[in-house]
Amino acid sequence: VLDWCFVPDTKNPKHKKWAHPIFTLTLGFSLLLLFCKYLSPKLMDIMGAQEGRIPSWARKYVPGFLIFYLGCLLKVKTGAWGPVALYEFVWACNLAFVVATYGLLNNKPSLVGTSMVLISIDQMLWYVDVLAYLLFKKWPIGVAKYLTWPEINMTKKIFSMHHLWFIPLTFYIMKNSGGLKWESYGISLVLSAFLSYFSRATIPKNVEYKGQDVYLNVNLAYEVWKDVKIKILEKANSFNPAFRLPLLISVWNTGNLVFFVLLKWAIGYLRSRGQK
């Protein structure tokens, strides 16, 4: 039973059927909700932090929108890749919707901030990639290059655009919720490590589905994303797995720290301007 649950063998037929992907997504969602409900308050206590207040409009309207969008995303992806698509929902950029929704429904701006910080390195670099491609037809980073993969049709491209609008949405909410605080970064450190190790334990690097090789590498659990051609990071792919994953988590969180500081400053600056 443990082998079936936690040994992600690429060639195992369980990955092409519904049972294991459903198990993985259900377990991942359940652990994430338990994290939000029980562990994040403990982390807040350890950091000596207190929650602010989220505007009523955000608590009333945004959770429904995020849930609806996730439902549409699920339909689009499973329509293309069947059960394999459920593994993709364990990506941090998708689970950030769950964290943000929980934070909004429970009036916890620390978790809304966590959802933004958790994916900040990826989604901030999307702006660099997309702008460079529109101007020069080049992907300088590579995080968004998969938009040009032949298997990515227009519908899939449209439902990848949350990489461009999720940070502005949560940015505006945090601007009106007391600002972005260090506790959000602290919680994201723990959450990013959990997601990486969970992905490594349950999801294979790639799966062959209907004659097509579906590249997963969810939460960079196996290697640097294949389109990111930064030599110093590519060297990590040759390291022993026991060392590689902690290293990639550290790189992820270091990048998140840089963008956390920038976002925190920008939100603080706009708040100070609004108070004058």
Secondary structure, 3 states (H helix, E strand, C coil): CHHHHHCCCCCCHHHHCCHHHHHHHHHHHHHHHHHHHHHHHHHHHHCCCCCCCCCHHHHHHHHHHHHHHHHHHHHHHHHHHCCHHHHHCCCHHHHHHHHHHHHHHCCCHHHHHHHHHHCHHHHHHHHHHHHHHHHHCCCCCCCCHHHHCCCCCHHHHHCCCHHHHHHHHHHHHHHCCCCCCHHHHHHHHHHHHHHHHHHHHHCCCEEEECCEEEECCHHHCCCCCCCCCCHHHHHHHHCCHHHHHHHHHHHHHHHHHHHHHHHHHHHHHHHHHHCC
